[in-house]
Amino acid sequence: MRSKVTQVTADSRRAELEEELAALLKSTLEGLEELDRFLDAVENLAVTSLHLFMEENQVLHLPEGISTVTVQLVIIAAQMICPHLIEFKRDADAFFCPKLQNVEVLAYQLDKYIRTTENICEKLEKSSFCEFCPKMNDDTLIDLDVDLSEDDTQRMLHHINQLEELRMNQSFRMVFLFQEEEPCSDFINKFKERQPRIEQSLKDLEEHAVQLDRMNKGAKISSVAGSSVGA
């Protein structure tokens, strides 16, 4: 009887702690959602073409107080930050489940997120990002040649729309994160090296799952048989 009471008390306490953890993780997920907007903006900035902001570009006119060099420095800083963004490529809602056995893993991952975000912000601050604060401007920022035909204008607009679609494509941006040859080759080499062990681990896991399923079925059969004999 004492054992049952103790178990009920432990289960009740565990349920209370998991409810408290769920409330904490709710605010954490809201913060990560806001952080995702910032990281998404950095990603979009990283895939922005530097060639558009060359001084030779006589078509583009930036708002007053912003130079093409400043924009280029910000884009370059975002491109250097790109490899760090890979650490955030997981489903936060699925990962941060309110389970007490996962508390240490969740705390470690949140601490890693914090340190990586601080690193990203520090690199942005060292660039000209803090000086890059354009105000809303309703003036025309692009001058087109008056001799440009209607077909040429439509063709140019079509190309711009295609580039914008590519730029907003998350799959394309993910490939861009791995554009450097060295990180990509390192990943492929490490994967090839560990692939046999990964496949063996998955095979062993599947065998264990089958064995556990058989044991579970056997336990249920034994329970039903014991109840029938008792009856």
C-alpha positions as CSV (number, residue, x, y, z in Angstrom):
1,M,0.0,0.0,0.0
2,R,2.9,2.3,0.9
3,S,4.5,1.5,-2.4
4,K,1.4,2.4,-4.3
5,V,1.0,5.7,-2.5
6,T,4.6,6.6,-3.1
7,Q,4.2,5.8,-6.8
8,V,1.1,7.9,-7.1
9,T,2.9,10.8,-5.3
10,A,5.9,10.5,-7.7
11,D,3.7,10.4,-10.8
12,S,1.8,13.5,-9.6
13,R,5.1,15.4,-8.9
14,R,6.4,14.4,-12.3
15,A,3.2,15.6,-14.0
16,E,3.5,18.9,-12.2
17,L,7.1,19.3,-13.3
18,E,6.3,18.5,-16.9
19,E,3.5,21.1,-16.8
20,E,5.9,23.7,-15.5
21,L,8.5,22.7,-18.2
22,A,5.8,23.0,-20.9
23,A,5.0,26.5,-19.8
24,L,8.7,27.5,-19.9
25,L,9.2,25.9,-23.3
26,K,6.1,27.7,-24.6
27,S,7.9,31.1,-24.1
28,T,11.1,29.5,-25.4
29,L,9.4,28.5,-28.6
30,E,7.9,32.0,-29.0
31,G,11.4,33.4,-28.7
32,L,12.8,30.9,-31.2
33,E,10.1,31.9,-33.6
34,E,11.1,35.5,-33.4
35,L,14.8,34.5,-33.8
36,D,13.8,32.5,-37.0
37,R,12.6,35.8,-38.6
38,F,16.0,37.3,-37.9
39,L,17.9,34.3,-39.2
40,D,15.7,34.2,-42.3
41,A,16.5,37.8,-43.0
42,V,20.2,37.1,-42.7
43,E,19.8,34.2,-45.1
44,N,18.0,36.4,-47.6
45,L,20.7,38.9,-47.3
46,A,23.4,36.3,-47.9
47,V,22.0,35.2,-51.2
48,T,21.7,38.8,-52.4
49,S,23.9,39.5,-55.4
50,L,27.0,41.6,-54.8
51,H,27.1,42.5,-58.5
52,L,23.9,44.6,-58.2
53,F,25.6,47.0,-55.8
54,M,28.7,47.7,-57.8
55,E,29.7,51.4,-58.2
56,E,29.5,51.0,-61.9
57,N,25.7,50.3,-61.7
58,Q,24.2,53.6,-63.0
59,V,20.7,52.2,-62.8
60,L,20.4,51.7,-59.1
61,H,20.0,54.7,-56.7
62,L,20.3,53.9,-53.0
63,P,18.7,56.1,-50.3
64,E,20.7,59.1,-49.2
65,G,23.4,58.3,-46.7
66,I,23.9,54.7,-47.9
67,S,26.8,53.7,-50.2
68,T,27.1,50.6,-52.3
69,V,30.3,49.8,-50.4
70,T,28.3,49.7,-47.1
71,V,25.7,47.3,-48.6
72,Q,28.5,45.1,-50.0
73,L,30.1,44.8,-46.6
74,V,26.8,43.8,-45.0
75,I,26.2,41.2,-47.6
76,I,29.7,39.8,-47.3
77,A,29.2,39.6,-43.5
78,A,26.0,37.7,-43.9
79,Q,27.7,35.3,-46.3
80,M,30.4,34.6,-43.7
81,I,27.7,34.0,-41.1
82,C,25.8,31.4,-43.3
83,P,27.6,28.3,-42.0
84,H,26.3,29.1,-38.5
85,L,22.7,29.1,-39.6
86,I,22.8,25.4,-40.3
87,E,22.7,24.8,-36.5
88,F,19.2,26.2,-36.4
89,K,17.8,23.9,-39.2
90,R,15.6,21.7,-37.0
91,D,11.9,21.6,-36.1
92,A,11.9,23.4,-32.8
93,D,8.3,22.3,-32.0
94,A,9.2,18.7,-32.4
95,F,12.6,18.9,-30.6
96,F,11.6,20.9,-27.5
97,C,9.1,18.5,-26.1
98,P,8.2,18.9,-22.4
99,K,9.7,15.6,-21.2
100,L,11.8,15.6,-18.0
101,Q,14.2,13.0,-19.3
102,N,15.1,15.5,-22.1
103,V,15.8,18.5,-19.8
104,E,19.6,18.3,-20.0
105,V,19.6,17.9,-23.8
106,L,17.2,20.9,-24.1
107,A,19.3,23.1,-21.8
108,Y,22.5,22.2,-23.8
109,Q,20.8,23.0,-27.1
110,L,19.4,26.3,-25.9
111,D,22.8,27.3,-24.6
112,K,24.3,26.4,-28.0
113,Y,21.7,28.5,-29.7
114,I,22.5,31.5,-27.4
115,R,26.2,31.3,-28.0
116,T,25.8,30.9,-31.8
117,T,23.3,33.9,-31.9
118,E,25.8,36.0,-29.9
119,N,28.5,35.1,-32.4
120,I,26.3,36.0,-35.4
121,C,25.4,39.4,-33.8
122,E,29.0,40.1,-33.0
123,K,30.1,39.5,-36.6
124,L,27.3,41.7,-37.9
125,E,28.3,44.5,-35.5
126,K,31.9,44.4,-36.7
127,S,30.7,44.9,-40.2
128,S,28.8,48.1,-41.3
129,F,25.5,46.6,-40.3
130,C,24.9,49.0,-37.4
131,E,25.3,51.9,-39.9
132,F,23.0,50.2,-42.3
133,C,19.6,51.7,-41.2
134,P,17.7,52.8,-44.4
135,K,14.6,54.8,-43.9
136,M,11.4,54.2,-45.9
137,N,11.7,56.0,-49.2
138,D,8.9,56.4,-51.7
139,D,11.2,57.9,-54.4
140,T,12.1,56.0,-57.5
141,L,15.3,53.9,-56.9
142,I,15.8,52.7,-60.5
143,D,16.2,54.7,-63.6
144,L,15.5,52.8,-66.9
145,D,16.7,53.9,-70.3
146,V,13.9,55.8,-72.0
147,D,14.8,54.0,-75.3
148,L,14.0,50.6,-73.7
149,S,11.3,48.9,-75.6
150,E,8.2,47.4,-73.9
151,D,9.4,43.8,-74.7
152,D,12.8,44.5,-73.2
153,T,11.2,45.9,-70.1
154,Q,8.9,42.9,-69.7
155,R,11.8,40.5,-70.2
156,M,13.8,42.3,-67.6
157,L,10.9,42.2,-65.1
158,H,10.5,38.5,-65.8
159,H,14.2,37.9,-65.0
160,I,13.9,39.9,-61.8
161,N,10.9,37.8,-60.7
162,Q,12.8,34.6,-61.5
163,L,15.7,35.7,-59.4
164,E,13.5,36.8,-56.5
165,E,11.8,33.4,-56.6
166,L,15.1,31.6,-56.4
167,R,16.3,33.9,-53.6
168,M,13.2,33.1,-51.5
169,N,13.4,29.4,-52.2
170,Q,14.6,27.7,-48.9
171,S,16.1,24.7,-50.8
172,F,18.2,27.0,-52.9
173,R,19.3,28.9,-49.8
174,M,20.3,25.6,-48.1
175,V,22.5,24.7,-51.0
176,F,24.0,28.2,-50.8
177,L,25.0,27.5,-47.1
178,F,27.1,24.6,-48.5
179,Q,28.5,26.5,-51.4
180,E,32.1,26.4,-50.1
181,E,33.9,23.4,-51.5
182,E,35.9,22.7,-48.3
183,P,32.9,22.4,-45.8
184,C,30.9,20.4,-48.3
185,S,33.8,18.0,-49.1
186,D,34.5,17.6,-45.4
187,F,30.9,16.7,-44.7
188,I,30.8,14.1,-47.6
189,N,34.1,12.6,-46.5
190,K,32.9,12.3,-42.8
191,F,29.6,10.8,-44.0
192,K,31.3,8.2,-46.2
193,E,33.6,7.3,-43.3
194,R,30.7,6.8,-40.9
195,Q,28.1,5.5,-43.2
196,P,28.8,1.7,-42.5
197,R,28.6,2.3,-38.8
198,I,25.3,4.3,-39.2
199,E,23.8,1.6,-41.4
200,Q,24.9,-1.1,-38.9
201,S,23.4,0.9,-36.0
202,L,20.1,1.2,-37.8
203,K,20.1,-2.5,-38.6
204,D,20.7,-3.3,-34.9
205,L,18.1,-0.9,-33.8
206,E,15.5,-2.5,-36.1
207,E,16.4,-6.0,-34.8
208,H,16.0,-4.8,-31.2
209,A,12.7,-3.2,-32.1
210,V,11.4,-6.5,-33.6
211,Q,12.6,-8.4,-30.5
212,L,10.9,-5.9,-28.1
213,D,7.7,-6.3,-30.1
214,R,7.8,-10.0,-29.8
215,M,8.5,-9.7,-26.0
216,N,5.6,-7.3,-25.7
217,K,3.2,-9.7,-27.5
218,G,4.5,-12.6,-25.3
219,A,3.9,-10.6,-22.2
220,K,0.3,-9.8,-23.3
221,I,-0.4,-13.4,-24.1
222,S,1.0,-14.5,-20.7
223,S,-1.1,-11.9,-18.9
224,V,-4.3,-13.0,-20.7
225,A,-3.5,-16.7,-20.0
226,G,-2.8,-16.0,-16.3
227,S,-6.1,-14.1,-16.0
228,S,-8.0,-17.0,-17.6
229,V,-6.4,-19.5,-15.3
230,G,-7.2,-17.3,-12.3
231,A,-10.8,-17.0,-13.4
